[in-house]
Amino acid sequence: MSEIRKTTQYLIPVEKKAPAAGEYDIYPVHDLGAGSVSSDYRELARRIAGCGTVIVDGYVGVRFDDFVSRLNEALAALGVKTLWWSVDSALKSPEEVDKLIEPYLGGDDPIFGFRAKLSLSDFFDAGKLAAIRPDDSAQLNIIYGTGAALAGWEGTLVYLDIPKNEIQFRSRAGSVRNLGAACPDAPKKMYKRFYFIDWVVLNRHKKALLPRIDIFVDAQRETEITWAEGNVVRAGLDRLARNGFRVRPWFEPGAWGGQRIKEFINELPHDVPNYAWSFELIVPENGIIFGGDGKMLELSFDSVMYEAGEDVVGKECYAAYGDEFPIRLDYLDNFDGGNLSIQCHPRKEYIQKNFGEVLTQEETYYILDTKPGAEVYLGFKEDIVPEEFEAALKKSHETATPLDVEKYINAEPSRKHGLYLIPPGTLHSSGRNNLVLEISTTPYIFTFKMYDWMALDLDGRPRPINIRRAMENLYFDRKGSRIAEEFVSHPYMMEKGDGWELWHVPTHKNHSYDVHRYVVDTEVEVKTEGKCHALNLVEGSSATVITEGGMTFHLTYAESLVISAAAGSYRIINDSGKQIMMVKAFMK
């Protein structure tokens, strides 16, 4: 068989090996209790053998044929004769699906489409779906495939989940297809279709199913599964929603990537040229790992939002954004790497009108580490002339010649623990030799690159440039002396107690979130005041966070943690042996 996944990243093991003390943990686990997580097809076969009728639904990217083959073998070993029904037989033809989704694909745009206003049922022929009925004479009937629950069968509902980073690794290997597609496509085309159509549609379906799923299965491994009972998983999600959680981060090399992440995350593969990104809290794609008896079960992050989103983000935030978790954290590492592209992000009205998103990308760069002489490119020079800048960008792109960056673009010196403010429409880039904690609102693919320093991606091709969209969103009055005054944060102390200080690190007036920094010698109690807090340990080797509800989290340097709004309060305890700093991001 050809390769199933194309990546250097390790596949998550069934059993967790504890990291060394003080090491960054790439598999943060939330315990469900003894006996809660199983890891055997034979155990799953015994669980469903007497159910009569079983529905096996799940996400795009799951290899259902492989799952069916292994489960059927386990059932046969028990002497259970099983009749299998594929819901794919009721799918509309690939040509019909292509016509259905065409309005949301953005034409020949290589990156951007529009969030689909479709339901999963739109991908099926209603008559064919209704015709799939269980055979009463069979010992066990199982209908399987993405959308199997739409057939309306009564029975035990099994849901196969898979993290979205793993879907991407499989798409790069050509081992999976888009929803309703005849065959795999080029990875970037598949990703665009995943992001704007498949994931949107299947998230709605998953939310509708969540209250009645009997068995959750983590289906990302090639030969093994882990699974847990639905009521146990939902109880676990409720507990996280009332307290807090760490998501599973994932990591990617890139054209401009650096070496700093490799230095402090020893569990990662080190046979890659660099790491450009650590997706710490990219909630459309991160997963949450549950554990039991040392075994790990990963579900997509959105499961906790569908179970108890208002508890996670608070009543006011949930009313505004629904299931869209609003805060994003990630690392940009270009230590000994290259410059990020010169870019901007869309204004809110633009992203809503053109791409159907709820939130736009309101960014800040928190400098976690830097080298002398490093810079952050931010805004324009005082004498900027927009027409001349656009002409220079087009000439650079068309002739493959360098842009005179210093002529047009302002640069600010990079300072460790400095916060650089990038509201929508602001030109920006991180110069090389920075480790940036990017704090933002949730969307993250809506980057309009104007200039990419003549760099090639890891496949040896130029990355897409989008000068027109950038020009439609840039604010050219963000320039000159105004940048240092308005777009570089000026922290000040808000409160001080015995062994701690609270600093306000103000964001821009056009940011919908704000940033605090706790400087802790001993410990400090923090109240959520009905808001969700996204934490990151930006200085010091370790800290312990204990919620009012009794959940305990141990953080090491650079790890992130979400504290749910419903937690009420929590304590940050310094166990580093020296002073620590904890950054807190929250919606205003």
Stockholm file with secondary structure:
# STOCKHOLM 1.0

chainA/1-588         MSEIRKTTQYLIPVEKKAPAAGEYDIYPVHDLGAGSVSSDYRELARRIAGCGTVIVDGYVGVRFDDFVSRLNEALAALGVKTLWWSVDSALKSPEEVDKLIEPYLGGDDPIFGFRAKLSLSDFFDAGKLAAIRPDDSAQLNIIYGTGAALAGWEGTLVYLDIPKNEIQFRSRAGSVRNLGAACPDAPKKMYKRFYFIDWVVLNRHKKALLPRIDIFVDAQRETEITWAEGNVVRAGLDRLARNGFRVRPWFEPGAWGGQRIKEFINELPHDVPNYAWSFELIVPENGIIFGGDGKMLELSFDSVMYEAGEDVVGKECYAAYGDEFPIRLDYLDNFDGGNLSIQCHPRKEYIQKNFGEVLTQEETYYILDTKPGAEVYLGFKEDIVPEEFEAALKKSHETATPLDVEKYINAEPSRKHGLYLIPPGTLHSSGRNNLVLEISTTPYIFTFKMYDWMALDLDGRPRPINIRRAMENLYFDRKGSRIAEEFVSHPYMMEKGDGWELWHVPTHKNHSYDVHRYVVDTEVEVKTEGKCHALNLVEGSSATVITEGGMTFHLTYAESLVISAAAGSYRIINDSGKQIMMVKAFMK
#=GR chainA/1-588 SS CCCSCCCSSCCCCSBCCCCCTTCCCSSCEEECCTTCCBCCHHHHHHHHTTCSEEEEEECTTCCHHHHHHHHHHHHHHTTCCEEEEEGGGGBCCHHHHHHHHGGGSCTTCSSCCCCCCCCGGGGBCHHHHHHCCCCTTSSEEEEESTTGGGGCCCSEEEEEECCHHHHHHHHHHTCCCCTTCSSCCCHHHHHHHIIIIIHHHHHHHHHHHGGGCSEEEECCSSSCCEEEEHHHHHHHHHHHHHSEECCBCEEECCTTCBSHHHHHCTTSCCCSSCBCEEEEECTTTCEEEEEETTEEEEEETHHHHHHHHHHHHCHHHHHHHTTCCCEEEEEEECTTSCCCCEEECCCHHHHHHHHCCSSCCCEEEEEEEECTTCEEEEEECTTCCHHHHHHHHHHHHHHTCCCCHHHHEEEEECCTTCEEEECTTCCEEECSSEEEEEEEESCCSCCEEEECTTCCCTTSSCCCCCHHHHHHHCCTTSBTHHHHHHSBCCCEEEEEETTEEEEECCCCTTCSEEEEEEEESSEEEEECTTCCEEEEEEESSEEEEEETTSCEEEEETTCEEEECGGGCEEEEEECSSSCEEEEEEEEC
#=GC SS_cons         CCCSCCCSSCCCCSBCCCCCTTCCCSSCEEECCTTCCBCCHHHHHHHHTTCSEEEEEECTTCCHHHHHHHHHHHHHHTTCCEEEEEGGGGBCCHHHHHHHHGGGSCTTCSSCCCCCCCCGGGGBCHHHHHHCCCCTTSSEEEEESTTGGGGCCCSEEEEEECCHHHHHHHHHHTCCCCTTCSSCCCHHHHHHHIIIIIHHHHHHHHHHHGGGCSEEEECCSSSCCEEEEHHHHHHHHHHHHHSEECCBCEEECCTTCBSHHHHHCTTSCCCSSCBCEEEEECTTTCEEEEEETTEEEEEETHHHHHHHHHHHHCHHHHHHHTTCCCEEEEEEECTTSCCCCEEECCCHHHHHHHHCCSSCCCEEEEEEEECTTCEEEEEECTTCCHHHHHHHHHHHHHHTCCCCHHHHEEEEECCTTCEEEECTTCCEEECSSEEEEEEEESCCSCCEEEECTTCCCTTSSCCCCCHHHHHHHCCTTSBTHHHHHHSBCCCEEEEEETTEEEEECCCCTTCSEEEEEEEESSEEEEECTTCCEEEEEEESSEEEEEETTSCEEEEETTCEEEECGGGCEEEEEECSSSCEEEEEEEEC
//
